[in-house]
Amino acid sequence: MRNDIRARRKALGLRQEDLSERLGVTRQTINAIENDKYDPTLSLAFKLANLLETTVYGRFGPVSEK
């Protein structure tokens, strides 16, 4: 699954630490999500999208096949 969490977070002037504190997860979790090494639970994805003022669909999507 691909995402653009890093770009959206930076556009809002947030640090990984800011997101992790607000979501109750570790900074390493945010880092893993941003680097496509961890797919968040549906609950976390909705919280993350809400915090980033967007939708789950707008932030996450399938990896395009070539």
Protein Blocks (a to p, Z undefined) as FASTA:
>chain_A
ZZfklmmmmmnopafklmmmmnopafklmmmmmnopaccdfklmmmmmmmnopafklmgc
cdddZZ
